[in-house]
C-alpha cells in the first residue's frame, strides 16, 4: 500500500456522507494520548489530495496542530471515491451513519450521477430496494423530525413509520410523544400510525 505522510495544508476535505460529527473531541483526546493515528485515504486532485475516508481523523489531527498526517493514496475518480466513502461508513465494522445521513447520500448520488434505486442496490447500498425506499421516505418528514433522527433522538424504525403519516401536524405530535416516552414500543407506534391513517381514509370517503 502506498502510505506516506502528507502536509495537512495539501489536503482538502472533499465529500463526506456524514453530517453529525458528534464525538470529535473524544477522538482528538484519544489521538493526543496515544500520539498515533490510523492512515486516512486520499486521492490526488491536481496539486492537492482529497479525503476519501478519514475525515474525522483529519479534523482531529488538524485541531491538535499536526502538520502532517499518514495517508493511503488511491488513484480513483470522484464517483468511485463517493461510493467508497459511503460504503466504508455503513460497513459492519463502523455503522457510523444515521439513517437520515444515508438518505441524504442516496438522494445526492441519484441526482448527481443519474442512478435509480435498483442501481444503488447493485452498487451494494442495500440488499433490497425497500431498505433504500424506507431511507428516502425520511426526507419527506418535517425538518424538526429529521433533526431528531439525525441526532438519534428518534430511531430510524420510528422515522419510517412516521413517514407513512401524511398529515404533518400529526407527524409532529406523534414525534413529540415518541421523544418524551422512551419506552414507547415500535408496535405501539405502528398502532398509532395505523389509527391516524384509518381516520384520514374515513374522512376522505365521507
C-alpha positions in Angstrom: 0.0 0.0 0.0 1.2 3.5 -0.9 1.2 5.2 2.5 3.1 8.4 3.2 3.0 11.4 5.4 1.3 14.4 3.6 1.2 18.0 4.7 -2.1 19.0 6.3 -2.1 22.1 4.1 -2.2 19.9 0.9 -5.3 18.0 2.0 -8.9 19.1 1.1 -11.9 17.7 2.8 -14.0 16.8 -0.2 -17.3 15.0 0.0 -18.3 13.0 3.1 -21.7 11.4 3.8 -21.5 12.2 7.5 -23.4 15.3 8.8 -23.1 14.7 12.5 -19.6 14.7 13.9 -20.6 14.1 17.5 -17.7 12.5 19.5 -15.0 14.5 17.7 -13.5 15.8 21.0 -13.2 12.2 22.3 -11.4 11.1 19.1 -9.0 14.1 19.4 -8.2 13.2 23.0 -7.5 9.6 22.1 -5.1 10.6 19.3 -3.4 13.1 21.7 -2.9 10.4 24.3 -1.6 7.7 22.0 0.2 10.0 19.6 -0.8 7.7 16.8 -3.4 7.8 14.1 -4.6 5.3 11.5 -3.8 6.5 8.0 -6.6 8.3 6.1 -7.4 7.5 2.5 -6.9 10.3 -0.1 -7.0 10.7 -3.9 -4.8 13.0 -5.9 -6.6 16.1 -7.2 -4.3 18.4 -9.2 -1.7 19.6 -6.7 -3.7 18.5 -3.7 -5.2 15.4 -2.1 -8.9 15.0 -1.4 -10.1 12.9 1.5 -11.9 9.7 0.6 -12.1 8.2 4.1 -10.9 9.5 7.4 -12.4 13.0 7.6 -12.9 12.7 11.4 -9.3 11.7 11.9 -8.1 14.5 9.6 -10.1 17.1 11.6 -8.8 15.8 14.9 -5.2 15.9 13.7 -5.7 19.4 12.4 -7.2 20.5 15.7 -4.2 19.1 17.6 -1.9 21.1 15.4 -0.4 18.3 13.4 1.5 19.5 10.3 1.4 16.1 8.6 -0.8 13.0 8.6 -0.2 9.5 7.3 -2.2 8.9 4.1 -3.1 5.9 1.9 -3.1 7.3 -1.7 -5.6 5.8 -4.1 -5.8 6.7 -7.8 -9.6 6.8 -8.2 -12.1 9.2 -9.7 -14.7 11.3 -7.9 -17.6 9.0 -8.5 -15.7 5.9 -7.1 -14.5 8.0 -4.2 -18.1 9.0 -3.3 -19.2 5.4 -3.3 -16.2 4.2 -1.4 -16.7 6.8 1.3 -20.3 5.8 1.8 -19.8 2.0 1.8 -16.9 2.2 4.3 -19.1 4.2 6.7 -22.0 1.8 6.6 -19.8 -1.3 6.9 -20.4 -3.7 9.8 -17.2 -2.5 11.4 -18.4 1.1 11.6 -22.1 1.8 11.0 -21.3 5.4 11.7 -24.0 7.0 9.7 -27.6 7.6 10.8 -30.4 6.5 8.5 -31.0 10.1 7.6 -27.4 10.6 6.6 -27.7 7.6 4.4 -30.9 9.0 2.9 -29.1 12.3 2.1 -26.3 10.4 0.4 -28.6 8.3 -1.7 -30.6 11.3 -2.9 -27.3 13.1 -3.7 -25.8 10.4 -5.8 -29.1 9.7 -7.5 -29.3 13.4 -8.5 -25.6 13.8 -9.4 -25.0 10.5 -11.3 -28.5 9.7 -12.5 -28.9 6.5 -10.5 -32.2 4.9 -9.6 -32.9 2.7 -6.6 -32.1 -0.5 -8.4 -28.7 0.9 -9.3 -27.9 1.6 -5.6 -28.9 -1.9 -4.7 -26.5 -3.2 -7.4 -23.7 -1.0 -6.0 -24.1 -2.5 -2.6 -26.0 0.2 -0.8 -28.6 -2.3 0.5 -29.7 -5.9 -0.1 -33.3 -4.9 -1.1 -34.8 -1.8 -2.6 -37.3 -1.5 0.2 -34.4 -0.5 2.5 -33.4 2.4 0.3 -37.1 3.4 -0.2 -37.5 3.5 3.6 -34.5 5.7 4.0 -35.6 8.1 1.2 -39.0 8.4 2.9 -37.3 10.1 5.8 -36.6 13.1 3.6 -40.4 13.7 3.3 -40.5 14.4 7.1 -40.6 17.9 8.6 -37.1 19.4 9.3 -37.8 19.2 13.1 -38.3 15.4 12.9 -35.3 15.0 10.5 -33.1 16.7 13.0 -34.3 14.4 15.8 -33.4 11.4 13.6 -30.1 12.9 12.8 -29.2 13.3 16.4 -30.7 9.9 17.2 -33.5 11.2 19.5 -35.8 9.3 17.2 -34.7 5.9 15.8 -35.0 5.0 12.2 -37.8 2.5 12.7 -40.0 5.1 14.2 -39.0 7.5 11.4 -40.0 5.1 8.7 -43.5 4.7 10.4 -43.8 8.5 10.9 -43.2 9.0 7.1 -46.4 6.9 6.5 -48.5 9.6 8.2 -49.3 12.2 5.5 -50.5 14.9 7.9 -47.5 17.0 9.1 -49.2 18.2 12.2 -49.9 14.7 13.3 -46.4 13.7 12.4 -45.0 16.3 14.8 -47.4 15.4 17.6 -46.5 11.7 17.3 -42.8 12.5 17.2 -43.1 14.5 20.4 -44.8 11.6 22.0 -42.0 9.3 20.9 -39.3 11.6 22.3 -41.0 12.0 25.7 -41.9 8.4 26.1 -38.7 6.4 25.9 -40.5 3.0 26.5 -42.9 3.6 23.6 -42.6 0.3 21.6 -42.4 0.2 17.8 -45.6 -1.9 17.8 -47.4 0.9 19.7 -46.1 3.4 17.2 -47.4 1.2 14.4 -50.8 1.1 16.0 -51.0 4.8 16.3 -49.9 5.3 12.7 -52.5 2.8 11.5 -55.1 4.6 13.5 -54.2 8.0 12.1 -54.2 6.7 8.5 -57.6 4.9 9.0 -59.0 8.2 10.4 -57.7 10.1 7.4 -59.1 7.5 5.0 -62.6 7.6 6.6 -62.7 11.4 6.3 -61.8 11.1 2.6 -64.5 8.6 2.0 -67.1 10.9 3.6 
